Amino acid sequence: MWKIWMAVAMSVCGWQALALEINQASEAELDGLRGIGPPFTRRLLAAREERLFTDWHDLRSRVKGMGPKLSQSLSDQGLRVNGHSYEAVAEDKPLTR
């Protein structure tokens, strides 16, 4: 039983180590994320320089090209906005008929 608890504790601690806060991340850390390159990173940093991002909606509204798919992908890689992962809202989800 002890080994199970230790494995759970290590995985929880490890997940926190993978988190990358957008308001504190360096250019190199952002460039290391899959799905974005140097031009996109520069747009992120320029928008952040104006003012810090408050939440995912703020980030998406201020950075051209940051749609729901990219937001989810970056969140899955550990990117956080004020400690929060991305959660799609109703307007992001495709309509089904």
Residue pairs with C-beta under 8 A, 6 or more apart in sequence:
18 77
18 78
19 78
19 80
19 83
20 29
20 30
20 33
20 77
20 78
20 79
20 80
21 80
21 81
21 82
21 83
22 30
22 44
22 48
22 53
22 59
22 79
22 80
22 81
23 48
23 52
23 53
23 81
23 82
25 79
27 41
27 42
27 45
30 36
30 41
30 44
30 45
31 37
31 38
31 41
33 74
33 77
33 79
34 73
34 77
35 70
35 73
35 74
36 44
36 70
36 74
40 63
40 65
43 63
43 64
43 65
44 63
47 53
47 59
47 62
47 63
50 62
53 59
53 62
53 81
53 82
54 81
54 82
55 81
55 82
55 84
56 71
56 75
56 81
56 84
56 86
56 87
57 89
58 81
59 66
59 71
59 81
60 66
60 67
60 68
60 71
68 88
68 92
68 93
71 86
71 88
72 86
72 88
74 86
75 85
75 86
79 86
